[in-house]
């Protein structure tokens, strides 16, 4: 199996579906919300994934109801955390990363994110960027750029771990590398696809850099393709990000 590696300054994680298993809980709340407004629950679920609550609420029921509906969603999301657990590999991975080398960028509100992290038994990072902190949600890069700024690192030296195409788009627009956890269609423009966080390993002797090793599943693209798809990511719309930061280490040569 070809193993890939990345080294840089910081890792930014999405939360729901990336570090924690919360989809059954989110779906339960979303269906209840859709029923309140006589909306098709399947369509509501389809367009909500990876986006801020406020953006979807405004789209479906109008901007005038956003504050009241956000309050309803916040209340049920903080009270009802039944079924929320840490995804396999999450606790171990976060435990090996230095505190100021990682953060979370979520489309959810801060209070909800903290409640879900507590329910899953995961730490709240020093840098937690939530829907409260940005004016534009994913796929806009604002959240990830804010995360890099709060960690005092260059966006080009960040790796993003996401489970949604909107988050991948945000990461690449920010000039960052991106890892997509299984779940989205195969044409999502991620640099690398993994089936689980268990396929990510921290090399503890790499400080002050963060160095990760990945073991993609056999059905995923070859390492050379990974660099090819990572190539379009740019630093603030400028020159392409150097490709050598994500390299094949299992084949005895850099991918080309």
C-alpha positions in Angstrom: 0.0 0.0 0.0 1.3 3.5 -0.8 1.5 5.7 2.2 1.3 9.5 1.9 2.7 12.1 4.2 2.1 15.8 4.9 4.1 18.3 7.0 3.1 21.8 8.0 2.1 24.1 10.8 -1.5 23.3 11.7 -4.4 21.0 11.1 -8.0 22.4 11.0 -10.8 20.0 11.5 -14.5 20.2 10.6 -16.6 18.9 13.6 -19.8 17.0 12.7 -19.1 13.9 10.6 -15.3 14.5 10.9 -14.4 14.3 14.6 -17.8 13.3 16.0 -20.6 11.0 14.9 -23.6 13.3 15.2 -25.5 12.8 11.9 -28.4 10.7 13.5 -28.9 13.4 16.1 -28.7 16.2 13.5 -31.1 14.4 11.2 -33.5 14.0 14.1 -33.4 17.7 14.9 -33.6 18.7 11.2 -36.7 16.5 10.6 -38.4 18.0 13.6 -37.6 21.5 12.3 -38.8 20.7 8.8 -42.1 19.3 10.2 -42.6 22.6 12.1 -42.7 24.4 8.7 -44.4 21.8 6.6 -41.2 21.2 4.6 -40.0 18.0 2.9 -37.5 16.5 5.4 -35.4 14.8 2.8 -34.9 17.9 0.7 -34.1 19.9 3.9 -31.5 17.3 5.0 -30.0 17.3 1.5 -29.3 21.1 1.4 -28.4 21.5 5.0 -25.2 19.3 5.2 -22.1 21.3 5.8 -23.8 24.7 5.8 -24.6 27.2 8.5 -28.0 26.9 10.1 -28.7 30.6 9.5 -28.0 30.3 5.8 -30.4 27.4 5.3 -33.1 28.8 7.5 -33.0 32.1 5.5 -33.2 30.2 2.3 -36.1 28.0 3.3 -38.3 30.2 5.5 -37.0 33.7 5.0 -34.5 36.0 6.7 -37.1 37.4 9.0 -37.4 34.1 10.9 -33.7 33.4 11.2 -33.2 34.6 14.8 -36.2 32.8 16.2 -35.5 29.6 14.4 -31.8 29.7 15.3 -32.9 29.9 19.0 -35.1 26.9 18.5 -32.4 24.9 16.8 -29.8 26.0 19.4 -32.0 24.9 22.3 -32.7 21.4 21.0 -29.2 20.9 19.8 -27.7 21.8 23.2 -30.3 19.8 25.2 -30.5 16.7 23.0 -27.0 15.2 22.5 -28.2 11.6 22.7 -26.2 9.4 20.2 -23.3 11.7 19.8 -19.9 9.9 20.0 -16.3 10.5 19.0 -15.5 8.9 15.7 -12.9 6.2 15.7 -9.4 7.6 15.9 -10.5 11.1 16.9 -9.5 11.1 20.5 -6.1 9.5 19.9 -5.3 11.8 17.0 -6.1 15.0 18.9 -4.2 13.7 21.9 -1.0 13.5 19.9 -1.3 17.0 18.3 0.3 19.9 20.2 -2.5 22.2 21.6 -1.7 25.2 19.3 -1.2 23.1 16.2 -4.9 22.3 15.6 -8.3 23.8 15.7 -11.9 23.3 14.7 -13.8 25.2 12.0 -17.5 24.3 12.2 -20.7 25.5 10.5 -22.5 25.1 13.8 -22.9 27.6 16.6 -20.3 27.8 19.4 -22.6 26.6 22.2 -23.7 23.6 20.1 -20.2 22.7 19.2 -19.1 22.8 22.8 -22.0 20.7 23.9 -21.3 18.1 21.3 -17.6 17.9 22.1 -18.4 17.4 25.7 -20.9 14.7 24.8 -18.3 12.9 22.7 -15.6 13.3 25.4 -13.3 15.3 23.1 -11.3 18.5 24.2 -12.4 22.0 23.2 -9.4 23.4 21.3 -7.8 26.9 21.9 -9.1 27.8 18.4 -12.8 27.0 17.7 -14.2 28.9 14.8 -18.0 28.7 14.6 -20.9 30.1 12.7 -20.9 33.0 15.3 -17.5 34.1 14.1 -18.0 34.5 10.4 -20.2 36.5 8.0 -20.0 33.9 5.3 -20.2 30.2 5.8 -18.6 27.3 3.9 -17.9 27.0 1.0 -16.6 30.5 1.6 -13.0 30.3 3.0 -13.5 32.9 5.7 -13.8 30.3 8.5 -10.6 28.5 7.6 -8.7 31.7 7.0 -9.8 32.9 10.4 -8.6 29.6 12.0 -5.2 30.0 10.4 -5.0 33.6 11.6 -5.9 32.7 15.2 -3.2 30.0 15.2 -0.8 32.5 13.7 0.2 30.3 10.8 0.2 30.7 7.0 -2.9 29.2 5.4 -0.6 27.5 2.9 0.9 25.6 5.8 -2.5 24.2 7.0 -4.2 20.9 6.3 -8.0 20.7 6.5 -9.9 17.5 7.4 -13.5 17.5 6.2 -16.5 15.2 5.4 -18.4 17.6 3.1 -17.7 19.0 -0.4 -18.6 22.5 0.8 -15.9 22.3 3.4 -13.4 21.0 0.9 -14.2 23.9 -1.4 -13.6 26.3 1.5 -10.3 24.8 2.3 -9.0 24.8 -1.3 -10.2 28.4 -1.7 -8.2 29.3 1.4 -5.0 27.8 -0.2 -4.9 24.8 2.1 -4.5 21.1 1.5 -7.6 19.0 2.2 -8.4 15.5 3.3 -11.9 14.2 2.6 -13.3 11.5 4.9 -15.5 9.0 3.1 -19.1 10.1 2.4 -19.1 12.6 -0.4 -19.2 11.7 -4.1 -15.9 10.6 -5.7 -15.6 13.8 -7.7 -15.3 16.1 -4.6 -12.0 18.0 -5.3 -10.0 16.8 -2.3 -6.3 16.2 -2.4 -6.7 12.9 -0.5 -9.6 10.7 0.5 -9.6 8.5 3.6 -12.2 6.2 5.0 -11.5 6.9 8.7 -9.3 9.0 11.0 -7.6 5.7 12.0 -5.7 6.1 8.7 -4.0 9.3 9.9 -1.0 9.0 12.2 1.0 11.7 13.9 4.7 11.5 14.0 5.5 12.8 17.5 9.2 13.6 16.8 8.3 16.2 14.1 7.9 19.3 16.3 7.7 22.2 15.7 6.2 21.0 12.4 3.2 18.8 12.4 3.9 15.7 10.3 1.1 13.2 9.4 1.2 9.9 7.6 -1.8 8.6 5.8 -2.8 5.1 4.6 -5.5 5.6 2.0 -7.8 2.6 1.2 -6.9 0.6 -1.8 -9.8 1.9 -3.8 -8.6 5.5 -3.5 -6.5 7.3 -6.1 -2.8 6.6 -6.4 -0.4 9.1 -4.6 0.6 10.8 -7.9 -3.1 11.6 -8.5 -3.3 13.1 -5.0 -0.7 15.7 -5.8 -2.3 16.4 -9.2 -5.6 17.2 -7.6 -4.0 19.3 -4.8 -2.2 21.4 -7.4 -5.0 24.0 -8.0 -5.0 25.1 -4.4 -3.5 28.6 -4.2 -2.2 31.1 -1.7 -4.8 33.9 -1.7 -5.4 33.5 -5.4 -1.7 33.7 -6.3 0.9 31.1 -7.1 0.1 27.4 -6.7 0.9 25.8 -3.4 4.1 23.7 -3.6 3.3 20.1 -4.1 6.2 18.5 -2.3 4.5 19.0 1.1 2.2 16.1 0.3 4.4 13.2 -0.9 4.3 9.5 -1.5 6.5 7.8 1.1 5.6 4.2 0.5 7.0 3.9 -3.0 10.5 5.2 -2.3 10.1 8.3 -4.4 8.2 11.5 -4.5 5.0 11.5 -6.4 5.0 13.4 -9.7 
